[in-house]
Amino acid sequence: KGDMVIVSGRQCGKSLIASIKACDFALKHPNTTTMIVSVTAPQSEEMLLKCLNRLETAHPKKIDKKTKHKPTKSMIRLTNGSIIRCKPVGVSGTGIRGYTVHLLIADEAAHMPEECWQAIEPTLLTTAGTMILVSTPWGKKGYFYDAYISGDFKTFHVNSLEVMKTREFSDSWTQIQQTKAIERINRNRERWSELKFRQEYMGEFLDDLLQFFSDNLIKECQTLKRKPIIPDRTYYLGIDVARMGRDASTFEIFIKLENGHVAQVENIVTTKTLLHETTDRIIELNRQYNFKKIYIDDGGFGVAVFDYLLKEPTTRNKVEAINNSSRALDKDGNRSKRILKEDLYMNTLRLMEQGKVRFLDDENLFFSFKCIQTEISEETRKLKISGDDSHIVEGVIRALWAAQGKNLSIWIDYV
């Protein structure tokens, strides 16, 4: 009972536990509202789906399935008058204003911007309501961390390795799954930095993992709305390629302005697309915008798309490949001065800080920038940059590098 903070490593079942709490509360307290919030709609809808699955399994007759009340992807109504809703809070929390809530569950609460909590807290004001915050940590900052150390919340902490080793076997959790999960965690321990491992799997709040682009800086740069294509202007395309599954391909389009500044005109994200579909999309975008340069990540599946674009007459003289650990590669196979991931990110940061770039006012873009973290390697003392939802930013940094193509040495010298 009471307000809770659940701090957890990845895949520990924190969202499942929270959904069980939501169902139990709604069943035991008639005519109440339970609200599930998260940064994005898919996250909150995923937890609501867990609630629906539990109710259909354990309490199917408690679900109000009348025509106008039957469950949707954003609301479940029970026969006792209680409602379970889900809402994305976005950047400012606007979507949750106006609701009165008895139980509020915030999923991945560590990632919610500070302004959101100013909209969330008042929803509980007149109900003596309860708040449950669940998340993997995201540095020693923000509402989630403050709640964890405040003493006002009951706190729980679990790590991924402990959960994988102690979870009881069942039809949905076998010994084979356990073995593979522990192997994956140990493999990631070798591949990841110690700090990243401790945050993601051990669920630790760390000072040394810092957000690379501040919330305020991102918001200051997000001032643009989408406009029609202007003919005979200089456009650049940055691409981050995925193939299938949950990862996404992104196409980030920028225009070079007369004062030398750069402005974003489009942010396109595709999921579950085949390589030939990604290639076709690039060719079609080039037909519409007539890009001066196309910069693509040729790591992984991106190399196949790059190879095809080199054979395509309309893109051959425009496309260049640049991944996060190698030199740029042009149409003739020549490698330019070594460009690392840090160079691409530092170039973008500098343009943002100097007010030379403006982005679309797009929440997906905001959260992609927000997820980027930095740390200093203890072994090499070099900057390391990473992010769990970085695909949009990866396209952006390539487009901006392309747009600054005549001044590559300047940006490298800055690093």
Buried (B, 14 or more C-beta within 10 A) or exposed (E): EEBBBBBBBBBBBBBBBBBBBBBBBBBEBEEBBBBBBBBBBEBBBBBBBBBBEBBEEEBEEBBBEEEEBEBEBBBBBBBBEBBBBBBBBBBBBEBBEEBBBBBBBBBBBBBBBEBBBEBBBBBBEEBEBBBBBBBBBBBBBBBBBBBBEEEEBEBBBBBBBBBBEEBEEEEEBEEEEBEEBBEBBEEBBEEBBBBBBBBBBBBBBBEBBBBBBBBEBBBBBBEBEEEEEEEEBBBBBBBBBBBEEEBBBBBBBBBBBEEEBBBBBBBBBEEEBEBEEBBEBBBEBBEEBBBBBBBBBBBEBBBBBBEBBBEBEEBEEBBBBBBBEBBBBBBEEEEEEEBBBBBBBBBBBBBBBEEBBBBBBBBBBBBBBBBBBBBEEEEEEEBBBBBBBBBBBBBBBBBBBBBBBEEBEEBBEEB
